[in-house]
């Protein structure tokens, strides 16, 4: 029994020494603490209308460009059909005006030829001044008709430009009626449901890219020499003690700031600190936004 007790005592002492060594090593390598964050985006409706479908719910994983919600577009579809019909009608009017210009030019050419011939005949006494005067009047009338028809074509061209702009606007609104995900991520919050009426700027859903997360820590000036941009560090999440993450320093603040509240640094007594951003890949999805974590030198 005495031997057993001595062995147990030695084991406990050894364990204490090991734990003490680990604790001292952690304190030596510890850079700072913070909470995990991820890139978040809140999608809003660009149009006013009734939500015809909302295809997602909170916690869903979504793909880049995936449809998340669709507004009722029946009115827009009717407006589009109306504008397309007006465009077809205008195109017919433009063809008629173009044909009118061609016909009038042909007529004007015939009148000009006849006028030239009658002027030559007038010199020989084979024609009269009246005939020449009438042909000159016809030539002037044809010229005015050509000018008028050309003006009509210009008006129709301007109207076509207006109609085309209106068509593009309606098509843009039809695209805006379909709310798509700008990234591959996770639905954090859903603010609306099918059938609800939304207005421009109304929040529809909040997404986050949880595959790539980051943590912000704060270092005192004396500790800035411990890190550099793109340096590899370790992120240890309190809730995942057996799953440390390999992180990378992606940003170091160029200016100091006063120590934020509830932020632990190596020298918490320092008044001024520098913010440091560390990013890491959360490919297995174990880490979550808001989890407390430490950044450790490897």
C-alpha positions as CSV (number, residue, x, y, z in Angstrom):
1,X,0.0,0.0,0.0
2,X,2.8,2.4,0.9
3,X,4.5,1.7,-2.5
4,X,1.2,2.2,-4.3
5,X,0.6,5.5,-2.5
6,X,4.1,6.7,-3.4
7,X,3.5,5.7,-7.1
8,X,0.2,7.6,-7.1
9,X,1.9,10.7,-5.6
10,X,4.6,10.6,-8.2
11,X,2.1,10.3,-11.0
12,X,0.1,13.3,-9.6
13,X,3.3,15.4,-9.3
14,X,4.3,14.4,-12.9
15,X,0.8,15.4,-14.2
16,X,0.9,18.7,-12.4
17,X,4.3,19.4,-13.9
18,X,3.1,18.6,-17.4
19,X,-0.1,20.7,-17.0
20,X,2.0,23.5,-15.6
21,X,4.3,23.3,-18.5
22,X,1.4,23.4,-21.0
23,X,-0.2,26.3,-19.2
24,X,3.1,28.3,-19.2
25,X,3.6,27.4,-22.9
26,X,0.0,28.6,-23.7
27,X,0.6,31.8,-21.8
28,X,3.8,32.4,-23.7
29,X,2.3,31.8,-27.1
30,X,-1.1,33.4,-26.4
31,X,-1.8,36.4,-28.6
32,X,-5.4,37.3,-27.9
33,X,-9.0,36.3,-27.6
34,X,-12.1,37.3,-29.5
35,X,-15.3,35.9,-31.0
36,X,-15.6,34.2,-34.4
37,X,-17.1,36.2,-37.2
38,X,-18.0,35.6,-40.9
39,X,-18.8,37.7,-43.9
40,X,-22.5,38.4,-43.7
41,X,-24.8,40.0,-46.3
42,X,-28.4,41.1,-45.9
43,X,-30.4,40.9,-49.1
44,X,-33.2,43.4,-49.6
45,X,-36.0,43.7,-52.2
46,X,-35.4,46.2,-54.9
47,X,-39.1,46.3,-55.8
48,X,-42.4,46.7,-54.1
49,X,-44.8,43.8,-54.4
50,X,-46.1,40.5,-53.1
51,X,-43.7,37.6,-52.5
52,X,-44.9,34.8,-54.7
53,X,-42.4,32.3,-53.3
54,X,-39.7,32.1,-50.6
55,X,-37.7,29.0,-51.2
56,X,-35.4,28.9,-48.1
57,X,-35.5,28.7,-44.4
58,X,-33.1,29.5,-41.6
59,X,-30.1,27.1,-41.5
60,X,-30.3,26.2,-45.1
61,X,-27.1,26.0,-47.2
62,X,-27.4,27.9,-50.4
63,X,-25.4,28.0,-53.6
64,X,-24.0,31.0,-55.4
65,X,-26.8,32.5,-57.6
66,X,-29.4,30.3,-56.1
67,X,-33.0,31.6,-56.2
68,X,-34.1,32.6,-52.7
69,X,-37.4,34.4,-53.3
70,X,-39.5,35.6,-56.2
71,X,-41.9,38.5,-56.3
72,X,-45.2,38.4,-58.2
73,X,-44.4,39.6,-61.7
74,X,-47.9,39.4,-63.4
75,X,-48.2,43.2,-63.7
76,X,-44.7,43.5,-65.1
77,X,-45.4,40.7,-67.6
78,X,-48.5,42.6,-68.8
79,X,-46.5,45.8,-69.1
80,X,-43.9,44.0,-71.1
81,X,-46.4,42.5,-73.5
82,X,-47.9,46.0,-74.0
83,X,-44.6,47.6,-74.7
84,X,-43.6,44.8,-77.1
85,X,-46.9,45.3,-79.0
86,X,-46.2,49.0,-79.2
87,X,-42.8,48.3,-80.5
88,X,-44.2,46.0,-83.3
89,X,-46.7,48.7,-84.2
90,X,-44.0,51.3,-84.4
91,X,-41.8,49.1,-86.6
92,X,-44.7,48.8,-89.1
93,X,-45.1,52.6,-89.1
94,X,-41.4,53.0,-89.7
95,X,-41.5,50.6,-92.7
96,X,-44.4,52.6,-94.1
97,X,-42.6,55.9,-93.7
98,X,-39.4,54.4,-95.2
99,X,-41.4,53.1,-98.2
100,X,-43.1,56.5,-98.6
101,X,-39.7,58.2,-98.8
102,X,-38.5,55.8,-101.4
103,X,-41.7,56.2,-103.5
104,X,-41.5,60.0,-103.2
105,X,-37.8,60.0,-104.3
106,X,-38.8,57.9,-107.3
107,X,-41.6,60.3,-108.1
108,X,-39.2,63.3,-107.6
109,X,-36.7,61.7,-110.0
110,X,-39.3,61.3,-112.7
111,X,-40.5,64.8,-112.3
112,X,-36.9,66.1,-112.4
113,X,-36.3,64.2,-115.6
114,X,-39.5,65.4,-117.2
115,X,-38.8,69.0,-116.1
116,X,-35.4,68.9,-117.7
117,X,-36.8,67.6,-121.0
118,X,-39.6,70.2,-121.0
119,X,-37.1,72.9,-120.5
120,X,-35.2,71.8,-123.5
121,X,-38.4,71.5,-125.5
122,X,-39.3,75.0,-124.4
123,X,-36.2,76.4,-126.0
124,X,-37.2,74.9,-129.3
125,X,-40.8,76.0,-128.9
126,X,-42.1,72.4,-128.5
127,X,-43.3,73.0,-125.0
128,X,-45.0,75.8,-123.0
129,X,-43.9,77.8,-119.9
130,X,-47.0,76.6,-118.2
131,X,-45.9,72.9,-118.4
132,X,-42.5,73.8,-117.1
133,X,-44.0,75.8,-114.2
134,X,-46.3,72.9,-113.3
135,X,-43.4,70.5,-113.3
136,X,-41.3,72.8,-111.1
137,X,-44.2,73.0,-108.6
138,X,-44.4,69.2,-108.6
139,X,-40.7,68.9,-108.0
140,X,-40.9,71.3,-105.0
141,X,-43.9,69.4,-103.6
142,X,-42.0,66.1,-104.0
143,X,-39.0,67.6,-102.2
144,X,-41.2,68.8,-99.3
145,X,-42.8,65.3,-99.1
146,X,-39.4,63.7,-98.9
147,X,-38.3,66.1,-96.1
148,X,-41.6,65.5,-94.2
149,X,-41.3,61.7,-94.5
150,X,-37.7,61.9,-93.3
151,X,-38.9,63.9,-90.3
152,X,-41.5,61.3,-89.6
153,X,-38.9,58.6,-89.7
154,X,-36.8,60.6,-87.2
155,X,-39.8,61.0,-84.9
156,X,-40.5,57.2,-85.1
157,X,-36.8,56.5,-84.4
158,X,-36.9,58.7,-81.2
159,X,-40.1,56.9,-80.1
160,X,-38.5,53.6,-80.8
161,X,-35.6,54.6,-78.5
162,X,-38.1,55.5,-75.8
163,X,-39.9,52.2,-76.2
164,X,-36.7,50.3,-76.1
165,X,-35.6,52.0,-72.9
166,X,-39.0,51.2,-71.3
167,X,-38.6,47.6,-72.4
168,X,-35.2,47.4,-70.9
169,X,-36.5,48.9,-67.6
170,X,-39.3,46.3,-67.4
171,X,-36.9,43.5,-68.1
172,X,-34.5,44.8,-65.4
173,X,-37.5,44.9,-63.0
174,X,-38.3,41.3,-63.9
175,X,-34.7,40.3,-63.1
176,X,-34.9,42.3,-59.8
177,X,-38.1,40.4,-58.9
178,X,-36.0,37.3,-58.6
179,X,-33.8,37.5,-55.4
180,X,-30.7,35.4,-55.8
181,X,-27.9,34.5,-53.4
182,X,-24.6,36.4,-54.2
183,X,-22.5,33.8,-52.5
184,X,-22.4,30.2,-51.4
185,X,-23.2,30.2,-47.7
186,X,-25.8,29.6,-44.9
187,X,-29.1,31.3,-44.2
188,X,-28.8,33.0,-40.8
189,X,-32.1,34.8,-40.7
190,X,-35.2,34.9,-42.9
191,X,-37.3,38.0,-42.5
192,X,-40.3,37.4,-44.8
193,X,-42.6,34.6,-45.8
194,X,-44.5,33.7,-49.0
195,X,-47.5,36.1,-49.6
196,X,-46.0,39.0,-47.7
197,X,-46.0,42.5,-49.2
198,X,-42.5,44.0,-49.4
199,X,-41.3,47.5,-50.3
200,X,-38.0,48.6,-51.9
201,X,-35.3,48.2,-49.3
202,X,-37.2,45.6,-47.2
203,X,-34.8,43.0,-45.8
204,X,-35.5,39.5,-47.1
205,X,-32.8,37.3,-45.8
206,X,-29.4,37.4,-44.1
207,X,-26.6,35.1,-45.4
208,X,-23.1,34.2,-44.2
209,X,-20.2,32.4,-45.7
210,X,-19.4,30.1,-42.8
211,X,-16.7,28.2,-44.8
212,X,-14.3,31.1,-44.3
213,X,-14.4,32.7,-40.9
214,X,-12.2,35.2,-39.0
215,X,-11.5,36.5,-35.6
216,X,-10.3,40.0,-34.5
217,X,-7.8,40.3,-31.7
218,X,-5.9,43.2,-30.2
219,X,-2.2,43.4,-29.6
220,X,-0.3,45.9,-27.5
221,X,2.5,47.8,-29.3
222,X,5.2,45.7,-27.6
223,X,3.7,42.5,-29.0
224,X,3.5,43.7,-32.7
225,X,6.9,42.1,-33.4
226,X,5.4,38.7,-32.8
227,X,3.3,38.7,-36.0
228,X,3.4,39.7,-39.6
229,X,1.0,39.7,-42.6
230,X,0.2,36.2,-43.9
231,X,1.8,34.6,-40.9
232,X,0.4,31.2,-39.8
233,X,-1.2,31.1,-36.4
234,X,-3.5,28.7,-34.5
235,X,-7.1,29.4,-33.7
236,X,-8.5,27.5,-30.7
237,X,-12.2,27.6,-30.2
238,X,-13.4,27.1,-26.6
239,X,-16.2,24.9,-27.7
240,X,-13.9,22.8,-29.9
241,X,-10.9,22.1,-27.8
242,X,-9.9,19.0,-29.9
243,X,-10.2,20.8,-33.2
244,X,-7.7,23.7,-33.5
245,X,-7.8,25.6,-36.8
246,X,-4.8,26.9,-38.8
247,X,-5.3,30.6,-39.4
248,X,-3.5,33.3,-41.3
249,X,-3.0,37.0,-40.4
250,X,-4.7,38.9,-43.1
251,X,-4.9,42.4,-41.7
252,X,-3.0,44.5,-39.2
253,X,-4.4,47.9,-38.3
254,X,-2.0,50.7,-39.3
255,X,-3.0,52.8,-36.3
256,X,-3.5,52.2,-32.6
257,X,-6.8,52.5,-30.8
258,X,-8.0,52.4,-27.2
259,X,-8.5,48.9,-25.9
260,X,-12.1,47.8,-26.6
261,X,-14.1,46.5,-23.7
262,X,-14.2,42.8,-23.0
263,X,-11.0,42.2,-25.1
264,X,-8.1,40.3,-23.5
265,X,-4.6,41.1,-24.6
266,X,-1.2,39.9,-23.5
267,X,-0.8,43.1,-21.7
268,X,-4.3,44.1,-20.8
269,X,-3.0,47.2,-18.9
270,X,-2.0,48.8,-22.2
271,X,-4.2,51.7,-23.1
272,X,-3.5,51.5,-26.9
273,X,-3.7,48.4,-29.0
274,X,-3.6,47.4,-32.6
275,X,-6.4,45.4,-34.2
276,X,-5.4,42.2,-36.0
277,X,-7.6,40.0,-38.2
278,X,-7.0,36.3,-38.5
279,X,-8.8,34.2,-41.1
280,X,-9.2,30.4,-41.2
281,X,-11.1,27.8,-43.2
282,X,-14.1,26.2,-41.5
283,X,-14.6,23.5,-44.1
284,X,-16.3,21.0,-41.8
285,X,-18.7,23.6,-40.5
286,X,-17.8,23.0,-36.8
287,X,-17.2,26.6,-35.9
288,X,-20.1,29.1,-35.6
289,X,-20.4,32.9,-35.4
290,X,-20.1,34.2,-31.9
291,X,-18.0,31.4,-30.5
292,X,-15.2,32.6,-28.2
293,X,-11.7,31.6,-29.4
294,X,-8.0,32.2,-28.7
295,X,-5.3,33.0,-31.2
296,X,-2.0,31.1,-30.4
297,X,1.4,31.2,-31.9
298,X,2.2,27.7,-33.3
